[in-house]
Amino acid sequence: DEERARAKERIFSIRDSFGGWDPRRQRPELWDLYNGGKMAGENVRVFPISNWTEADVWEYIGARGIELPSIYYAHDR
């Protein structure tokens, strides 16, 4: 994803009561320790594979024998 703002998102992304996102209000996620707590008025969006590399995705697909949809092959890669 080329959107620079998404690079600041964490696994647990804290949102305000309107769904707004403020990168300064995000909690630190150090050494795979996550704070999934939710305070009053907060919403949480979770991105469980946001720290995966492309190689991680292909390894997961291969290990589980996941078939790709035919549309994936519709364009040159």
N, C-alpha and C positions, 0 to 999 in steps of 0.2 A: 504494500500500500504506500503510495507516494505522499499521502496527506501528512504534513509535518506535525500537526496537532496530535495525531494518533500515536506518534512516537512517544508522547509524554504520558499516554494512558498506561495504567497498571493492569494487573490481572483483575483486581477489584477496583472499579472506577466509581468513585463517590459522586453522586449527583444531588443537587438541591431538590426541594419539593416540586419544582417545575420541570425537572429533568435537565437543568442547566449544569454545565461542567466547568469547573475552575481548576486549572492545573496546579495552582498554589495550595489548594485544599486537599490534594491527594496525599494519601498516607504512604510512608516509605515501605518498600517491599525489599527487604534485604535477605540475602542468602536463602531464598525460597520460603521465607516466613511471611505469612499474609495475615492481615487484620481484616477479617470479614464482618466485624461488628458494624451495626447500623444504629445511628443515633436518631432521635426523634426528628422528623422532617426530612430525613435523607433517603435517597433511593440508591441502590447499588446495581451497576451493570457489571457482569462478569465476563471476562475474555480468557477462557482457560488455555487457549493455545496461542495467545498473542506473542509469546516469547519463543515460539518455534521458528526454526529456519526452514527454508524450502526443502533442504535435505531431510529434516525431521518429518515433514509432511510426506515426502516420497517413501521414507522408511516405514512410516506407519501404514501407508497404503499397501506397500509390498508385503509387510508382515501379516496383514490381515486379509490379503487377497481381495481388496476392494476394487471393483470394476469401475472404470471411468465411463461417464456417459459419452455416447458417440459424438455429441456436439463438441467435446473437448478436442477431438481430432479434426474438426471442420476447418481449422486455420493452421497455417504453417507455424511451427514453434521453434 
